[in-house]
Amino acid sequence: MTGIHLMKTGELEPNLLVLNDSFRLSHVEELVEMKKTAEKIGASDLDWDFHASELARLETQMGEAFETSMLPEDRDRAVVNKLLVRLRMDYRHAA
């Protein structure tokens, strides 16, 4: 969802719950809660077929967003990586 949003808007939003306001995927909140309590819920509790099909669907959307993206082709990967790490760390400390 982060990549699709970035390709479409040029804005980086790492928070899946914020992104889900526009994606409206019914299972995202449940997955976030499961991740928060990962020690209590095992991966075997997931419907893997459903999530595999959702991943394929989102990957298709990502490809479509890439094809129509107005983002520049040239990028400084080191700067982008530093930004992503900083944003994730900021979010982790804020949570």
Secondary structure, 3 states (H helix, E strand, C coil): CHHHHHHHHCCCCCCHHHHHHHHCCCCHHHHHHHHHCCCCCCHHHCCHHHHHHHHHHHHHHHHHHHHHCCCCCCCCHHHHHHHHHHHHHHHHHHC
